[in-house]
Amino acid sequence: MRIRWLGHSCFLIETGNVKILTDPYNSSTGYKASFPEVDLVLVSHEHGDHNCVKKVKAFKKVLKEGTEEFDGVKITAIPYFHDNAQGAKRGKISLFRIEAEDMVLAFLSDLGTLLTEKELEALGQPNVIFLPVGGFFTIGPDEAWKVIDQLKPNIAIPMHYKTKYASFFLKTVLRDLDAFVKDHPYEQLDVLEITKENLPEPTKIVSLNFNPILEKA
């Protein structure tokens, strides 16, 4: 399995013959990338920086809710909240449980609060989690560590934080990666390649570099 970060909350996950894209964004994020032809597009909620499906070059299915099985990959959307007020501030989101290659991935979208027993049971024991760490719109750095402790994954990949590529607005409201990792060790990669056999223990933090796909001139 190969995982590449296209910026913000957008990842390209390649497993077997299946390509999955999470939360394609619009220009408001400041990130610039081309979204390639994929099989499945996961859209966690209807904010413009997460649902810009029209920018995806080509796709077979869009999944926002329910369960989908596609060529050996099973994806389950789990409803939850964008804030700590049961959606009263920013609405609802879908968390995604992805089962592939005998591993479980959990895409936590714009998670706005800690997980309850219901969500923990639905997510099961994920090997890899993608979690927001930048705060303001989502959980912040301290809460992110609490979620890691809740789920105890093999690998945790931060997303939705301030970078030099982000828009001016996002730079003014989001925390950066350093606020999350602090004194914790982590690995920085362009692409993460994993198998069931090479998963680390205990939890390892892997920060992926912004690695856009750009259209050739």
C-alpha positions as CSV (number, residue, x, y, z in Angstrom):
1,M,0.0,0.0,0.0
2,R,1.2,3.5,-0.9
3,I,0.0,6.7,0.7
4,R,0.8,10.2,-0.6
5,W,-0.3,13.5,0.8
6,L,-1.8,16.0,-1.7
7,G,-2.3,18.7,0.9
8,H,-4.8,19.7,3.6
9,S,-6.9,16.5,4.2
10,C,-6.4,15.0,0.8
11,F,-4.5,11.7,0.4
12,L,-4.0,9.3,-2.5
13,I,-4.1,5.8,-1.2
14,E,-3.1,3.0,-3.6
15,T,-3.9,-0.5,-2.6
16,G,-3.8,-3.4,-5.1
17,N,-5.5,-2.1,-8.2
18,V,-7.6,0.4,-6.3
19,K,-6.9,4.1,-6.0
20,I,-8.7,6.1,-3.3
21,L,-8.7,9.9,-2.9
22,T,-9.8,11.5,0.3
23,D,-11.5,15.0,0.6
24,P,-10.4,16.8,-2.6
25,Y,-10.2,20.6,-1.8
26,N,-10.9,23.8,-3.6
27,S,-8.6,26.8,-4.1
28,S,-9.5,28.3,-0.8
29,T,-6.9,26.1,0.9
30,G,-4.0,27.6,-1.0
31,Y,-2.7,24.2,-2.0
32,K,-2.2,23.4,-5.6
33,A,-2.4,19.9,-6.9
34,S,-4.0,17.9,-9.6
35,F,-6.4,15.2,-8.5
36,P,-5.7,12.1,-10.7
37,E,-8.0,9.5,-12.1
38,V,-9.1,7.2,-9.2
39,D,-11.6,4.5,-8.4
40,L,-13.1,5.9,-5.2
41,V,-13.5,9.5,-3.8
42,L,-14.2,9.8,-0.1
43,V,-16.0,13.0,0.9
44,S,-16.3,13.5,4.6
45,H,-18.6,16.6,4.6
46,E,-19.8,19.4,2.3
47,H,-17.4,22.2,3.1
48,G,-15.5,23.4,0.0
49,D,-12.1,22.5,1.2
50,H,-13.2,18.8,1.5
51,N,-15.8,18.2,-1.2
52,C,-14.3,19.5,-4.5
53,V,-15.1,16.4,-6.5
54,K,-15.4,18.4,-9.7
55,K,-11.6,18.8,-9.7
56,V,-11.0,15.1,-9.7
57,K,-9.9,14.1,-13.2
58,A,-12.0,10.9,-13.3
59,F,-13.5,8.5,-10.8
60,K,-15.9,5.6,-10.6
61,K,-17.7,6.2,-7.3
62,V,-18.0,8.9,-4.6
63,L,-18.7,7.7,-1.1
64,K,-20.1,10.0,1.5
65,E,-22.1,7.6,3.7
66,G,-22.9,3.9,4.0
67,T,-20.7,1.0,3.1
68,E,-19.0,0.2,-0.2
69,E,-17.0,-2.8,-1.3
70,F,-14.8,-2.4,-4.3
71,D,-12.3,-4.9,-5.7
72,G,-11.3,-6.3,-2.3
73,V,-11.5,-3.0,-0.4
74,K,-14.3,-2.3,2.1
75,I,-15.0,1.2,3.2
76,T,-17.5,2.2,5.9
77,A,-18.6,5.7,6.6
78,I,-19.3,6.4,10.3
79,P,-21.3,9.6,11.1
80,Y,-19.9,12.0,13.7
81,F,-19.4,15.7,14.5
82,H,-17.3,18.6,13.2
83,D,-17.4,20.2,16.7
84,N,-17.8,19.5,20.4
85,A,-21.5,20.5,20.4
86,Q,-22.9,17.6,18.4
87,G,-22.8,19.4,15.1
88,A,-24.5,22.6,16.3
89,K,-21.5,24.8,15.4
90,R,-20.1,23.2,12.2
91,G,-22.3,20.3,11.3
92,K,-21.7,16.6,10.8
93,I,-18.9,14.6,9.2
94,S,-18.2,11.1,8.2
95,L,-15.3,9.2,9.5
96,F,-14.1,6.4,7.2
97,R,-12.9,2.9,8.1
98,I,-10.9,1.5,5.1
99,E,-10.2,-2.3,5.1
100,A,-7.5,-3.4,2.6
101,E,-4.5,-5.7,2.4
102,D,-5.5,-7.2,5.8
103,M,-5.1,-3.7,7.4
104,V,-7.5,-1.1,8.7
105,L,-7.1,2.6,8.0
106,A,-9.2,5.3,9.8
107,F,-9.6,8.7,8.1
108,L,-10.9,11.0,10.8
109,S,-11.9,13.9,8.6
110,D,-12.5,17.2,10.4
111,L,-12.9,15.5,13.8
112,G,-14.1,18.1,16.2
113,T,-14.1,16.2,19.5
114,L,-12.8,13.1,21.1
115,L,-14.3,9.8,20.1
116,T,-17.0,8.1,22.1
117,E,-17.3,4.3,22.8
118,K,-19.7,4.1,19.8
119,E,-17.2,5.4,17.3
120,L,-14.3,3.5,18.9
121,E,-16.2,0.3,18.4
122,A,-17.1,1.2,14.8
123,L,-13.5,2.0,13.9
124,G,-12.2,-1.1,15.6
125,Q,-8.4,-1.3,15.9
126,P,-7.0,0.7,13.0
127,N,-3.5,0.2,12.0
128,V,-3.2,3.6,10.4
129,I,-5.0,6.8,11.2
130,F,-5.2,10.2,9.5
131,L,-6.1,12.8,12.0
132,P,-6.4,16.6,12.0
133,V,-4.0,18.4,14.4
134,G,-4.2,22.1,13.5
135,G,-7.1,23.1,15.7
136,F,-9.7,25.9,15.2
137,F,-12.0,24.0,12.9
138,T,-11.0,20.6,14.4
139,I,-9.3,19.1,17.4
140,G,-6.0,20.6,18.2
141,P,-2.6,19.2,19.0
142,D,-3.3,18.1,22.6
143,E,-6.7,16.5,21.7
144,A,-5.0,14.7,18.8
145,W,-2.7,13.0,21.2
146,K,-5.7,11.9,23.2
147,V,-7.3,10.4,20.1
148,I,-4.1,8.5,19.3
149,D,-4.2,7.2,22.9
150,Q,-7.9,6.2,22.3
151,L,-7.1,4.3,19.0
152,K,-3.5,3.1,19.6
153,P,-2.7,2.7,15.9
154,N,0.6,1.5,14.5
155,I,1.0,4.7,12.5
156,A,-0.6,8.1,12.9
157,I,-0.4,10.6,10.0
158,P,-1.2,14.3,10.9
159,M,-3.2,16.5,8.5
160,H,-5.2,19.7,8.4
161,Y,-2.4,21.9,9.9
162,K,-0.6,25.1,8.9
163,T,2.2,24.8,6.2
164,K,4.0,27.2,4.0
165,Y,1.7,26.1,1.1
166,A,-1.6,26.9,3.0
167,S,-3.6,30.1,2.2
168,F,-3.1,33.2,4.3
169,F,-6.4,32.6,6.2
170,L,-5.4,29.0,7.1
171,K,-2.0,30.2,8.3
172,T,-3.7,32.7,10.6
173,V,-6.0,30.1,12.3
174,L,-4.3,26.7,12.2
175,R,-1.4,25.4,14.4
176,D,1.7,24.0,12.6
177,L,3.2,20.5,12.8
178,D,5.7,21.5,15.5
179,A,2.8,22.3,17.9
180,F,1.7,18.7,17.5
181,V,4.9,16.7,17.5
182,K,6.7,18.9,20.1
183,D,9.3,16.7,21.6
184,H,7.9,13.5,20.1
185,P,10.0,11.6,17.6
186,Y,8.5,11.3,14.1
187,E,9.5,10.3,10.6
188,Q,9.2,12.6,7.6
189,L,8.5,10.9,4.2
190,D,7.4,11.8,0.7
191,V,5.5,8.6,0.3
192,L,4.6,6.0,2.9
193,E,4.7,2.4,1.8
194,I,3.3,-0.2,4.2
195,T,2.4,-3.9,4.5
196,K,0.8,-5.8,7.3
197,E,4.2,-7.3,8.1
198,N,6.2,-4.0,8.4
199,L,3.8,-2.1,10.7
200,P,5.7,-0.6,13.6
201,E,4.9,-1.0,17.3
202,P,4.3,1.1,19.4
203,T,2.6,4.0,17.6
204,K,4.8,5.8,15.1
205,I,4.1,9.3,13.9
206,V,4.7,9.7,10.2
207,S,4.5,13.2,8.7
208,L,4.1,13.2,4.9
209,N,5.6,16.0,2.9
210,F,3.2,17.9,0.6
211,N,3.7,15.8,-2.5
212,P,1.4,17.2,-5.2
213,I,0.6,15.6,-8.5
214,L,0.9,18.4,-11.1
215,E,-0.4,18.3,-14.7
216,K,2.4,18.3,-17.3
217,A,2.6,21.4,-19.3
